[in-house]
C-alpha cells in the first residue's frame, strides 16, 4: 500500500511540470506566428509609431541603459534608448 500511495504522489507532483512545458510551447508558437505583425529589432521609436500608430500606453524608461516599454493591443515593444530590442505578443 505505501508503494501505491508514493507512486500517486509522484504522479501528482509531476503533473504541474508537464503543464508548464505545454504553456511555454504554446507561447513560443504564438510568438512565432505573429512575429511579422510586430516591430522588428532595430526600428526606431519614430518608425514604430509611424507604422503601428500611437501605443495605448507608454512606460517611462528605467535602468542603465534606459529601457522603455510601449504597449499595443496585441503586443508590447521594448526599446533600448530609441531602438527596438524586442517585441512580444500579448494575449
mmCIF file as gemmi writes it, N, C-alpha and C atoms, coordinates in Angstrom:
data_model
loop_
_atom_site.group_PDB
_atom_site.id
_atom_site.type_symbol
_atom_site.label_atom_id
_atom_site.label_alt_id
_atom_site.label_comp_id
_atom_site.label_asym_id
_atom_site.label_entity_id
_atom_site.label_seq_id
_atom_site.pdbx_PDB_ins_code
_atom_site.Cartn_x
_atom_site.Cartn_y
_atom_site.Cartn_z
_atom_site.occupancy
_atom_site.B_iso_or_equiv
_atom_site.pdbx_formal_charge
_atom_site.auth_seq_id
_atom_site.auth_asym_id
_atom_site.pdbx_PDB_model_num
ATOM 1 N N . UNK Axp A 1 ? 0.809 -1.195 0 1 0 ? 1 A 1
ATOM 2 C CA . UNK Axp A 1 ? 0 0 0 1 0 ? 1 A 1
ATOM 3 C C . UNK Axp A 1 ? 0.863 1.275 0 1 0 ? 1 A 1
ATOM 4 N N . UNK Axp A 2 ? 1.931 1.361 0.801 1 0 ? 2 A 1
ATOM 5 C CA . UNK Axp A 2 ? 2.74 2.573 0.778 1 0 ? 2 A 1
ATOM 6 C C . UNK Axp A 2 ? 3.336 2.84 -0.605 1 0 ? 2 A 1
ATOM 7 N N . UNK Axp A 3 ? 3.625 1.768 -1.367 1 0 ? 3 A 1
ATOM 8 C CA . UNK Axp A 3 ? 4.188 1.934 -2.713 1 0 ? 3 A 1
ATOM 9 C C . UNK Axp A 3 ? 3.197 2.654 -3.625 1 0 ? 3 A 1
ATOM 10 N N . UNK Axp A 4 ? 1.921 2.239 -3.608 1 0 ? 4 A 1
ATOM 11 C CA . UNK Axp A 4 ? 0.897 2.848 -4.446 1 0 ? 4 A 1
ATOM 12 C C . UNK Axp A 4 ? 0.673 4.312 -4.053 1 0 ? 4 A 1
ATOM 13 N N . UNK Axp A 5 ? 0.69 4.581 -2.776 1 0 ? 5 A 1
ATOM 14 C CA . UNK Axp A 5 ? 0.485 5.946 -2.293 1 0 ? 5 A 1
ATOM 15 C C . UNK Axp A 5 ? 1.65 6.84 -2.744 1 0 ? 5 A 1
ATOM 16 N N . UNK Axp A 6 ? 2.862 6.329 -2.671 1 0 ? 6 A 1
ATOM 17 C CA . UNK Axp A 6 ? 4.038 7.08 -3.078 1 0 ? 6 A 1
ATOM 18 C C . UNK Axp A 6 ? 4.026 7.33 -4.584 1 0 ? 6 A 1
ATOM 19 N N . UNK Axp A 7 ? 3.612 6.342 -5.343 1 0 ? 7 A 1
ATOM 20 C CA . UNK Axp A 7 ? 3.525 6.474 -6.797 1 0 ? 7 A 1
ATOM 21 C C . UNK Axp A 7 ? 2.493 7.544 -7.165 1 0 ? 7 A 1
ATOM 22 N N . UNK Axp A 8 ? 1.371 7.541 -6.476 1 0 ? 8 A 1
ATOM 23 C CA . UNK Axp A 8 ? 0.326 8.545 -6.714 1 0 ? 8 A 1
ATOM 24 C C . UNK Axp A 8 ? 0.824 9.951 -6.428 1 0 ? 8 A 1
ATOM 25 N N . UNK Axp A 9 ? 1.551 10.123 -5.349 1 0 ? 9 A 1
ATOM 26 C CA . UNK Axp A 9 ? 2.11 11.435 -5.004 1 0 ? 9 A 1
ATOM 27 C C . UNK Axp A 9 ? 3.132 11.883 -6.039 1 0 ? 9 A 1
ATOM 28 N N . UNK Axp A 10 ? 3.923 10.953 -6.541 1 0 ? 10 A 1
ATOM 29 C CA . UNK Axp A 10 ? 4.913 11.27 -7.567 1 0 ? 10 A 1
ATOM 30 C C . UNK Axp A 10 ? 4.239 11.743 -8.846 1 0 ? 10 A 1
ATOM 31 N N . UNK Axp A 11 ? 3.182 11.086 -9.244 1 0 ? 11 A 1
ATOM 32 C CA . UNK Axp A 11 ? 2.432 11.476 -10.451 1 0 ? 11 A 1
ATOM 33 C C . UNK Axp A 11 ? 1.818 12.852 -10.265 1 0 ? 11 A 1
ATOM 34 N N . UNK Axp A 12 ? 1.228 13.109 -9.102 1 0 ? 12 A 1
ATOM 35 C CA . UNK Axp A 12 ? 0.638 14.42 -8.835 1 0 ? 12 A 1
ATOM 36 C C . UNK Axp A 12 ? 1.703 15.516 -8.83 1 0 ? 12 A 1
ATOM 37 N N . UNK Axp A 13 ? 2.871 15.22 -8.324 1 0 ? 13 A 1
ATOM 38 C CA . UNK Axp A 13 ? 3.952 16.214 -8.28 1 0 ? 13 A 1
ATOM 39 C C . UNK Axp A 13 ? 4.475 16.528 -9.673 1 0 ? 13 A 1
ATOM 40 N N . UNK Axp A 14 ? 4.462 15.554 -10.566 1 0 ? 14 A 1
ATOM 41 C CA . UNK Axp A 14 ? 4.979 15.753 -11.918 1 0 ? 14 A 1
ATOM 42 C C . UNK Axp A 14 ? 3.974 16.455 -12.826 1 0 ? 14 A 1
ATOM 43 N N . UNK Axp A 15 ? 2.699 16.385 -12.534 1 0 ? 15 A 1
ATOM 44 C CA . UNK Axp A 15 ? 1.66 16.953 -13.403 1 0 ? 15 A 1
ATOM 45 C C . UNK Axp A 15 ? 1.831 18.457 -13.641 1 0 ? 15 A 1
ATOM 46 N N . UNK Axp A 16 ? 2.073 19.296 -12.624 1 0 ? 16 A 1
ATOM 47 C CA . UNK Axp A 16 ? 2.233 20.728 -12.899 1 0 ? 16 A 1
ATOM 48 C C . UNK Axp A 16 ? 3.425 21.029 -13.807 1 0 ? 16 A 1
ATOM 49 N N . UNK Axp A 17 ? 4.488 20.262 -13.704 1 0 ? 17 A 1
ATOM 50 C CA . UNK Axp A 17 ? 5.653 20.487 -14.548 1 0 ? 17 A 1
ATOM 51 C C . UNK Axp A 17 ? 5.314 20.223 -16.007 1 0 ? 17 A 1
ATOM 52 N N . UNK Axp A 18 ? 4.568 19.188 -16.271 1 0 ? 18 A 1
ATOM 53 C CA . UNK Axp A 18 ? 4.193 18.865 -17.65 1 0 ? 18 A 1
ATOM 54 C C . UNK Axp A 18 ? 3.31 19.962 -18.222 1 0 ? 18 A 1
ATOM 55 N N . UNK Axp A 19 ? 2.398 20.496 -17.441 1 0 ? 19 A 1
ATOM 56 C CA . UNK Axp A 19 ? 1.532 21.588 -17.884 1 0 ? 19 A 1
ATOM 57 C C . UNK Axp A 19 ? 2.321 22.843 -18.192 1 0 ? 19 A 1
ATOM 58 N N . UNK Axp A 20 ? 3.338 23.135 -17.411 1 0 ? 20 A 1
ATOM 59 C CA . UNK Axp A 20 ? 4.152 24.327 -17.646 1 0 ? 20 A 1
ATOM 60 C C . UNK Axp A 20 ? 4.887 24.223 -18.976 1 0 ? 20 A 1
ATOM 61 N N . UNK Axp A 21 ? 5.35 23.037 -19.32 1 0 ? 21 A 1
ATOM 62 C CA . UNK Axp A 21 ? 6.026 22.855 -20.602 1 0 ? 21 A 1
ATOM 63 C C . UNK Axp A 21 ? 5.077 23.136 -21.763 1 0 ? 21 A 1
ATOM 64 N N . UNK Axp A 22 ? 3.854 22.684 -21.661 1 0 ? 22 A 1
ATOM 65 C CA . UNK Axp A 22 ? 2.874 22.888 -22.725 1 0 ? 22 A 1
ATOM 66 C C . UNK Axp A 22 ? 2.575 24.373 -22.876 1 0 ? 22 A 1
ATOM 67 N N . UNK Axp A 23 ? 2.379 25.081 -21.775 1 0 ? 23 A 1
ATOM 68 C CA . UNK Axp A 23 ? 2.102 26.511 -21.835 1 0 ? 23 A 1
ATOM 69 C C . UNK Axp A 23 ? 3.259 27.264 -22.48 1 0 ? 23 A 1
ATOM 70 N N . UNK Axp A 24 ? 4.465 26.922 -22.144 1 0 ? 24 A 1
ATOM 71 C CA . UNK Axp A 24 ? 5.632 27.569 -22.72 1 0 ? 24 A 1
ATOM 72 C C . UNK Axp A 24 ? 5.668 27.335 -24.219 1 0 ? 24 A 1
ATOM 73 N N . UNK Axp A 25 ? 5.422 26.116 -24.662 1 0 ? 25 A 1
ATOM 74 C CA . UNK Axp A 25 ? 5.428 25.814 -26.086 1 0 ? 25 A 1
ATOM 75 C C . UNK Axp A 25 ? 4.317 26.555 -26.815 1 0 ? 25 A 1
ATOM 76 N N . UNK Axp A 26 ? 3.136 26.665 -26.203 1 0 ? 26 A 1
ATOM 77 C CA . UNK Axp A 26 ? 2.038 27.417 -26.81 1 0 ? 26 A 1
ATOM 78 C C . UNK Axp A 26 ? 2.439 28.877 -26.989 1 0 ? 26 A 1
ATOM 79 N N . UNK Axp A 27 ? 3.089 29.454 -25.993 1 0 ? 27 A 1
ATOM 80 C CA . UNK Axp A 27 ? 3.533 30.846 -26.076 1 0 ? 27 A 1
ATOM 81 C C . UNK Axp A 27 ? 4.573 31.058 -27.158 1 0 ? 27 A 1
ATOM 82 N N . UNK Axp A 28 ? 5.498 30.135 -27.293 1 0 ? 28 A 1
ATOM 83 C CA . UNK Axp A 28 ? 6.525 30.229 -28.33 1 0 ? 28 A 1
ATOM 84 C C . UNK Axp A 28 ? 5.887 30.124 -29.704 1 0 ? 28 A 1
ATOM 85 N N . UNK Axp A 29 ? 4.944 29.212 -29.86 1 0 ? 29 A 1
ATOM 86 C CA . UNK Axp A 29 ? 4.26 29.042 -31.146 1 0 ? 29 A 1
ATOM 87 C C . UNK Axp A 29 ? 3.488 30.306 -31.518 1 0 ? 29 A 1
ATOM 88 N N . UNK Axp A 30 ? 2.762 30.889 -30.554 1 0 ? 30 A 1
ATOM 89 C CA . UNK Axp A 30 ? 2.014 32.111 -30.826 1 0 ? 30 A 1
ATOM 90 C C . UNK Axp A 30 ? 2.964 33.242 -31.189 1 0 ? 30 A 1
ATOM 91 N N . UNK Axp A 31 ? 4.068 33.339 -30.491 1 0 ? 31 A 1
ATOM 92 C CA . UNK Axp A 31 ? 5.053 34.384 -30.75 1 0 ? 31 A 1
ATOM 93 C C . UNK Axp A 31 ? 5.601 34.257 -32.169 1 0 ? 31 A 1
ATOM 94 N N . UNK Axp A 32 ? 5.901 33.059 -32.617 1 0 ? 32 A 1
ATOM 95 C CA . UNK Axp A 32 ? 6.435 32.844 -33.965 1 0 ? 32 A 1
ATOM 96 C C . UNK Axp A 32 ? 5.395 33.165 -35.034 1 0 ? 32 A 1
ATOM 97 N N . UNK Axp A 33 ? 4.144 32.82 -34.797 1 0 ? 33 A 1
ATOM 98 C CA . UNK Axp A 33 ? 3.09 33.043 -35.783 1 0 ? 33 A 1
ATOM 99 C C . UNK Axp A 33 ? 2.803 34.525 -36.002 1 0 ? 33 A 1
ATOM 100 N N . UNK Axp A 34 ? 2.999 35.349 -34.98 1 0 ? 34 A 1
ATOM 101 C CA . UNK Axp A 34 ? 2.643 36.763 -35.084 1 0 ? 34 A 1
ATOM 102 C C . UNK Axp A 34 ? 3.863 37.67 -35.229 1 0 ? 34 A 1
ATOM 103 N N . UNK Axp A 35 ? 5.039 37.113 -35.403 1 0 ? 35 A 1
ATOM 104 C CA . UNK Axp A 35 ? 6.267 37.912 -35.456 1 0 ? 35 A 1
ATOM 105 C C . UNK Axp A 35 ? 6.252 38.954 -36.562 1 0 ? 35 A 1
ATOM 106 N N . UNK Axp A 36 ? 5.668 38.651 -37.699 1 0 ? 36 A 1
ATOM 107 C CA . UNK Axp A 36 ? 5.678 39.594 -38.814 1 0 ? 36 A 1
ATOM 108 C C . UNK Axp A 36 ? 4.728 40.772 -38.595 1 0 ? 36 A 1
ATOM 109 N N . UNK Axp A 37 ? 3.838 40.686 -37.624 1 0 ? 37 A 1
ATOM 110 C CA . UNK Axp A 37 ? 2.898 41.773 -37.357 1 0 ? 37 A 1
ATOM 111 C C . UNK Axp A 37 ? 3.329 42.648 -36.177 1 0 ? 37 A 1
ATOM 112 N N . UNK Axp A 38 ? 4.589 42.535 -35.794 1 0 ? 38 A 1
ATOM 113 C CA . UNK Axp A 38 ? 5.154 43.352 -34.717 1 0 ? 38 A 1
ATOM 114 C C . UNK Axp A 38 ? 6.401 44.078 -35.218 1 0 ? 38 A 1
ATOM 115 N N . UNK Axp A 39 ? 6.812 45.152 -34.538 1 0 ? 39 A 1
ATOM 116 C CA . UNK Axp A 39 ? 8.017 45.871 -34.953 1 0 ? 39 A 1
ATOM 117 C C . UNK Axp A 39 ? 9.256 44.968 -34.926 1 0 ? 39 A 1
ATOM 118 N N . UNK Axp A 40 ? 10.159 45.223 -35.851 1 0 ? 40 A 1
ATOM 119 C CA . UNK Axp A 40 ? 11.396 44.444 -35.947 1 0 ? 40 A 1
ATOM 120 C C . UNK Axp A 40 ? 12.489 45.066 -35.089 1 0 ? 40 A 1
ATOM 121 N N . UNK Axp A 41 ? 13.405 44.232 -34.645 1 0 ? 41 A 1
ATOM 122 C CA . UNK Axp A 41 ? 14.558 44.686 -33.872 1 0 ? 41 A 1
ATOM 123 C C . UNK Axp A 41 ? 15.294 45.766 -34.667 1 0 ? 41 A 1
ATOM 124 N N . UNK Axp A 42 ? 15.675 46.834 -33.969 1 0 ? 42 A 1
ATOM 125 C CA . UNK Axp A 42 ? 16.437 47.904 -34.587 1 0 ? 42 A 1
ATOM 126 C C . UNK Axp A 42 ? 15.609 49.077 -35.082 1 0 ? 42 A 1
ATOM 127 N N . UNK Axp A 43 ? 14.27 48.904 -35.191 1 0 ? 43 A 1
ATOM 128 C CA . UNK Axp A 43 ? 13.429 50.019 -35.617 1 0 ? 43 A 1
ATOM 129 C C . UNK Axp A 43 ? 13.492 51.132 -34.578 1 0 ? 43 A 1
ATOM 130 N N . UNK Axp A 44 ? 13.387 52.363 -35.032 1 0 ? 44 A 1
ATOM 131 C CA . UNK Axp A 44 ? 13.38 53.493 -34.098 1 0 ? 44 A 1
ATOM 132 C C . UNK Axp A 44 ? 11.963 53.715 -33.571 1 0 ? 44 A 1
ATOM 133 N N . UNK Axp A 45 ? 11.862 54.468 -32.483 1 0 ? 45 A 1
ATOM 134 C CA . UNK Axp A 45 ? 10.55 54.801 -31.93 1 0 ? 45 A 1
ATOM 135 C C . UNK Axp A 45 ? 9.703 55.531 -32.97 1 0 ? 45 A 1
ATOM 136 N N . UNK Axp A 46 ? 10.333 56.423 -33.72 1 0 ? 46 A 1
ATOM 137 C CA . UNK Axp A 46 ? 9.626 57.181 -34.747 1 0 ? 46 A 1
ATOM 138 C C . UNK Axp A 46 ? 9.041 56.253 -35.804 1 0 ? 46 A 1
ATOM 139 N N . UNK Axp A 47 ? 9.829 55.287 -36.267 1 0 ? 47 A 1
ATOM 140 C CA . UNK Axp A 47 ? 9.348 54.333 -37.281 1 0 ? 47 A 1
ATOM 141 C C . UNK Axp A 47 ? 8.239 53.444 -36.735 1 0 ? 47 A 1
ATOM 142 N N . UNK Axp A 48 ? 8.373 53.015 -35.47 1 0 ? 48 A 1
ATOM 143 C CA . UNK Axp A 48 ? 7.341 52.16 -34.857 1 0 ? 48 A 1
ATOM 144 C C . UNK Axp A 48 ? 6.023 52.922 -34.794 1 0 ? 48 A 1
ATOM 145 N N . UNK Axp A 49 ? 6.076 54.162 -34.336 1 0 ? 49 A 1
ATOM 146 C CA . UNK Axp A 49 ? 4.841 54.942 -34.226 1 0 ? 49 A 1
ATOM 147 C C . UNK Axp A 49 ? 4.247 55.24 -35.605 1 0 ? 49 A 1
ATOM 148 N N . UNK Axp A 50 ? 5.081 55.478 -36.599 1 0 ? 50 A 1
ATOM 149 C CA . UNK Axp A 50 ? 4.584 55.719 -37.958 1 0 ? 50 A 1
ATOM 150 C C . UNK Axp A 50 ? 3.921 54.466 -38.533 1 0 ? 50 A 1
ATOM 151 N N . UNK Axp A 51 ? 4.483 53.313 -38.246 1 0 ? 51 A 1
ATOM 152 C CA . UNK Axp A 51 ? 3.965 52.055 -38.806 1 0 ? 51 A 1
ATOM 153 C C . UNK Axp A 51 ? 2.786 51.488 -38.029 1 0 ? 51 A 1
ATOM 154 N N . UNK Axp A 52 ? 2.778 51.639 -36.701 1 0 ? 52 A 1
ATOM 155 C CA . UNK Axp A 52 ? 1.779 50.977 -35.872 1 0 ? 52 A 1
ATOM 156 C C . UNK Axp A 52 ? 0.85 51.939 -35.136 1 0 ? 52 A 1
ATOM 157 N N . UNK Axp A 53 ? 1.079 53.229 -35.285 1 0 ? 53 A 1
ATOM 158 C CA . UNK Axp A 53 ? 0.261 54.211 -34.585 1 0 ? 53 A 1
ATOM 159 C C . UNK Axp A 53 ? 0.739 54.45 -33.168 1 0 ? 53 A 1
ATOM 160 N N . UNK Axp A 54 ? 0.019 55.305 -32.469 1 0 ? 54 A 1
ATOM 161 C CA . UNK Axp A 54 ? 0.375 55.615 -31.081 1 0 ? 54 A 1
ATOM 162 C C . UNK Axp A 54 ? 0.086 54.403 -30.19 1 0 ? 54 A 1
ATOM 163 N N . UNK Axp A 55 ? 0.964 54.112 -29.253 1 0 ? 55 A 1
ATOM 164 C CA . UNK Axp A 55 ? 0.708 52.989 -28.336 1 0 ? 55 A 1
ATOM 165 C C . UNK Axp A 55 ? -0.433 53.321 -27.38 1 0 ? 55 A 1
ATOM 166 N N . UNK Axp A 56 ? -1.052 52.293 -26.827 1 0 ? 56 A 1
ATOM 167 C CA . UNK Axp A 56 ? -2.117 52.517 -25.851 1 0 ? 56 A 1
ATOM 168 C C . UNK Axp A 56 ? -1.555 53.003 -24.524 1 0 ? 56 A 1
ATOM 169 N N . UNK Axp A 57 ? -0.297 52.638 -24.24 1 0 ? 57 A 1
ATOM 170 C CA . UNK Axp A 57 ? 0.379 53.173 -23.046 1 0 ? 57 A 1
ATOM 171 C C . UNK Axp A 57 ? 1.885 53.179 -23.276 1 0 ? 57 A 1
ATOM 172 N N . UNK Axp A 58 ? 2.526 54.119 -22.626 1 0 ? 58 A 1
ATOM 173 C CA . UNK Axp A 58 ? 3.988 54.246 -22.684 1 0 ? 58 A 1
ATOM 174 C C . UNK Axp A 58 ? 4.51 54.209 -21.248 1 0 ? 58 A 1
ATOM 175 N N . UNK Axp A 59 ? 5.463 53.339 -21.013 1 0 ? 59 A 1
ATOM 176 C CA . UNK Axp A 59 ? 6.081 53.26 -19.682 1 0 ? 59 A 1
ATOM 177 C C . UNK Axp A 59 ? 7.365 54.07 -19.702 1 0 ? 59 A 1
ATOM 178 N N . UNK Axp A 60 ? 7.646 54.759 -18.645 1 0 ? 60 A 1
ATOM 179 C CA . UNK Axp A 60 ? 8.859 55.567 -18.552 1 0 ? 60 A 1
ATOM 180 C C . UNK Axp A 60 ? 10.101 54.678 -18.597 1 0 ? 60 A 1
ATOM 181 N N . UNK Axp A 61 ? 11.177 55.221 -19.129 1 0 ? 61 A 1
ATOM 182 C CA . UNK Axp A 61 ? 12.443 54.483 -19.209 1 0 ? 61 A 1
ATOM 183 C C . UNK Axp A 61 ? 12.976 54.206 -17.813 1 0 ? 61 A 1
ATOM 184 N N . UNK Axp A 62 ? 13.529 52.988 -17.638 1 0 ? 62 A 1
ATOM 185 C CA . UNK Axp A 62 ? 14.157 52.63 -16.364 1 0 ? 62 A 1
ATOM 186 C C . UNK Axp A 62 ? 15.497 51.966 -16.649 1 0 ? 62 A 1
ATOM 187 N N . UNK Axp A 63 ? 16.399 52.066 -15.701 1 0 ? 63 A 1
ATOM 188 C CA . UNK Axp A 63 ? 17.677 51.366 -15.778 1 0 ? 63 A 1
ATOM 189 C C . UNK Axp A 63 ? 18.733 52.088 -16.585 1 0 ? 63 A 1
ATOM 190 N N . UNK Axp A 64 ? 19.884 51.428 -16.689 1 0 ? 64 A 1
ATOM 191 C CA . UNK Axp A 64 ? 21.007 51.946 -17.454 1 0 ? 64 A 1
ATOM 192 C C . UNK Axp A 64 ? 21.63 50.788 -18.216 1 0 ? 64 A 1
ATOM 193 N N . UNK Axp A 65 ? 21.466 50.668 -19.494 1 0 ? 65 A 1
ATOM 194 C CA . UNK Axp A 65 ? 20.862 51.641 -20.404 1 0 ? 65 A 1
ATOM 195 C C . UNK Axp A 65 ? 19.351 51.724 -20.18 1 0 ? 65 A 1
ATOM 196 N N . UNK Axp A 66 ? 18.765 52.865 -20.547 1 0 ? 66 A 1
ATOM 197 C CA . UNK Axp A 66 ? 17.331 53.042 -20.318 1 0 ? 66 A 1
ATOM 198 C C . UNK Axp A 66 ? 16.495 52.129 -21.217 1 0 ? 66 A 1
ATOM 199 N N . UNK Axp A 67 ? 15.573 51.395 -20.603 1 0 ? 67 A 1
ATOM 200 C CA . UNK Axp A 67 ? 14.661 50.508 -21.319 1 0 ? 67 A 1
ATOM 201 C C . UNK Axp A 67 ? 13.25 51.081 -21.192 1 0 ? 67 A 1
ATOM 202 N N . UNK Axp A 68 ? 12.612 51.288 -22.324 1 0 ? 68 A 1
ATOM 203 C CA . UNK Axp A 68 ? 11.26 51.849 -22.383 1 0 ? 68 A 1
ATOM 204 C C . UNK Axp A 68 ? 10.329 50.784 -22.937 1 0 ? 68 A 1
ATOM 205 N N . UNK Axp A 69 ? 9.092 50.781 -22.458 1 0 ? 69 A 1
ATOM 206 C CA . UNK Axp A 69 ? 8.097 49.831 -22.971 1 0 ? 69 A 1
ATOM 207 C C . UNK Axp A 69 ? 6.884 50.576 -23.48 1 0 ? 69 A 1
ATOM 208 N N . UNK Axp A 70 ? 6.46 50.199 -24.673 1 0 ? 70 A 1
ATOM 209 C CA . UNK Axp A 70 ? 5.209 50.688 -25.24 1 0 ? 70 A 1
ATOM 210 C C . UNK Axp A 70 ? 4.276 49.502 -25.377 1 0 ? 70 A 1
ATOM 211 N N . UNK Axp A 71 ? 3.02 49.698 -24.983 1 0 ? 71 A 1
ATOM 212 C CA . UNK Axp A 71 ? 2.023 48.634 -25.105 1 0 ? 71 A 1
ATOM 213 C C . UNK Axp A 71 ? 1.035 48.951 -26.216 1 0 ? 71 A 1
ATOM 214 N N . UNK Axp A 72 ? 0.785 47.947 -27.039 1 0 ? 72 A 1
ATOM 215 C CA . UNK Axp A 72 ? -0.225 47.988 -28.088 1 0 ? 72 A 1
ATOM 216 C C . UNK Axp A 72 ? -1.239 46.899 -27.764 1 0 ? 72 A 1
ATOM 217 N N . UNK Axp A 73 ? -2.404 46.894 -28.398 1 0 ? 73 A 1
ATOM 218 C CA . UNK Axp A 73 ? -3.411 45.875 -28.067 1 0 ? 73 A 1
ATOM 219 C C . UNK Axp A 73 ? -2.917 44.426 -28.179 1 0 ? 73 A 1
ATOM 220 N N . UNK Axp A 74 ? -2.089 44.096 -29.154 1 0 ? 74 A 1
ATOM 221 C CA . UNK Axp A 74 ? -1.673 42.706 -29.325 1 0 ? 74 A 1
ATOM 222 C C . UNK Axp A 74 ? -0.233 42.412 -28.983 1 0 ? 74 A 1
ATOM 223 N N . UNK Axp A 75 ? 0.548 43.434 -28.636 1 0 ? 75 A 1
ATOM 224 C CA . UNK Axp A 75 ? 1.957 43.211 -28.35 1 0 ? 75 A 1
ATOM 225 C C . UNK Axp A 75 ? 2.541 44.354 -27.525 1 0 ? 75 A 1
ATOM 226 N N . UNK Axp A 76 ? 3.708 44.104 -26.953 1 0 ? 76 A 1
ATOM 227 C CA . UNK Axp A 76 ? 4.481 45.128 -26.242 1 0 ? 76 A 1
ATOM 228 C C . UNK Axp A 76 ? 5.83 45.257 -26.925 1 0 ? 76 A 1
ATOM 229 N N . UNK Axp A 77 ? 6.341 46.486 -26.975 1 0 ? 77 A 1
ATOM 230 C CA . UNK Axp A 77 ? 7.621 46.756 -27.617 1 0 ? 77 A 1
ATOM 231 C C . UNK Axp A 77 ? 8.579 47.313 -26.565 1 0 ? 77 A 1
ATOM 232 N N . UNK Axp A 78 ? 9.789 46.757 -26.532 1 0 ? 78 A 1
ATOM 233 C CA . UNK Axp A 78 ? 10.819 47.197 -25.599 1 0 ? 78 A 1
ATOM 234 C C . UNK Axp A 78 ? 11.923 47.903 -26.389 1 0 ? 78 A 1
ATOM 235 N N . UNK Axp A 79 ? 12.281 49.093 -25.933 1 0 ? 79 A 1
ATOM 236 C CA . UNK Axp A 79 ? 13.305 49.893 -26.581 1 0 ? 79 A 1
ATOM 237 C C . UNK Axp A 79 ? 14.502 50.07 -25.658 1 0 ? 79 A 1
ATOM 238 N N . UNK Axp A 80 ? 15.677 50.047 -26.232 1 0 ? 80 A 1
ATOM 239 C CA . UNK Axp A 80 ? 16.887 50.479 -25.525 1 0 ? 80 A 1
ATOM 240 C C . UNK Axp A 80 ? 17.257 51.795 -26.183 1 0 ? 80 A 1
ATOM 241 N N . UNK Axp A 81 ? 17.283 52.858 -25.391 1 0 ? 81 A 1
ATOM 242 C CA . UNK Axp A 81 ? 17.365 54.223 -25.92 1 0 ? 81 A 1
ATOM 243 C C . UNK Axp A 81 ? 16.163 54.409 -26.855 1 0 ? 81 A 1
ATOM 244 N N . UNK Axp A 82 ? 16.346 54.547 -28.157 1 0 ? 82 A 1
ATOM 245 C CA . UNK Axp A 82 ? 15.181 54.724 -29.03 1 0 ? 82 A 1
ATOM 246 C C . UNK Axp A 82 ? 15.085 53.648 -30.115 1 0 ? 82 A 1
ATOM 247 N N . UNK Axp A 83 ? 15.707 52.491 -29.867 1 0 ? 83 A 1
ATOM 248 C CA . UNK Axp A 83 ? 15.665 51.385 -30.841 1 0 ? 83 A 1
ATOM 249 C C . UNK Axp A 83 ? 15.021 50.141 -30.232 1 0 ? 83 A 1
ATOM 250 N N . UNK Axp A 84 ? 14.22 49.463 -31.048 1 0 ? 84 A 1
ATOM 251 C CA . UNK Axp A 84 ? 13.542 48.227 -30.603 1 0 ? 84 A 1
ATOM 252 C C . UNK Axp A 84 ? 14.585 47.16 -30.294 1 0 ? 84 A 1
ATOM 253 N N . UNK Axp A 85 ? 14.45 46.561 -29.111 1 0 ? 85 A 1
ATOM 254 C CA . UNK Axp A 85 ? 15.282 45.401 -28.79 1 0 ? 85 A 1
ATOM 255 C C . UNK Axp A 85 ? 14.446 44.126 -28.771 1 0 ? 85 A 1
ATOM 256 N N . UNK Axp A 86 ? 13.123 44.283 -28.549 1 0 ? 86 A 1
ATOM 257 C CA . UNK Axp A 86 ? 12.251 43.112 -28.525 1 0 ? 86 A 1
ATOM 258 C C . UNK Axp A 86 ? 10.797 43.546 -28.63 1 0 ? 86 A 1
ATOM 259 N N . UNK Axp A 87 ? 9.996 42.771 -29.332 1 0 ? 87 A 1
ATOM 260 C CA . UNK Axp A 87 ? 8.548 42.989 -29.398 1 0 ? 87 A 1
ATOM 261 C C . UNK Axp A 87 ? 7.891 41.639 -29.142 1 0 ? 87 A 1
ATOM 262 N N . UNK Axp A 88 ? 7.054 41.583 -28.133 1 0 ? 88 A 1
ATOM 263 C CA . UNK Axp A 88 ? 6.446 40.31 -27.731 1 0 ? 88 A 1
ATOM 264 C C . UNK Axp A 88 ? 4.932 40.353 -27.845 1 0 ? 88 A 1
ATOM 265 N N . UNK Axp A 89 ? 4.35 39.228 -28.255 1 0 ? 89 A 1
ATOM 266 C CA . UNK Axp A 89 ? 2.898 39.1 -28.368 1 0 ? 89 A 1
ATOM 267 C C . UNK Axp A 89 ? 2.285 39.06 -26.977 1 0 ? 89 A 1
ATOM 268 N N . UNK Axp A 90 ? 1.094 39.645 -26.872 1 0 ? 90 A 1
ATOM 269 C CA . UNK Axp A 90 ? 0.326 39.602 -25.631 1 0 ? 90 A 1
ATOM 270 C C . UNK Axp A 90 ? -1.019 38.988 -25.926 1 0 ? 90 A 1
ATOM 271 N N . UNK Axp A 91 ? -1.575 38.288 -24.958 1 0 ? 91 A 1
ATOM 272 C CA . UNK Axp A 91 ? -2.902 37.68 -25.135 1 0 ? 91 A 1
ATOM 273 C C . UNK Axp A 91 ? -3.946 38.577 -24.567 1 0 ? 91 A 1
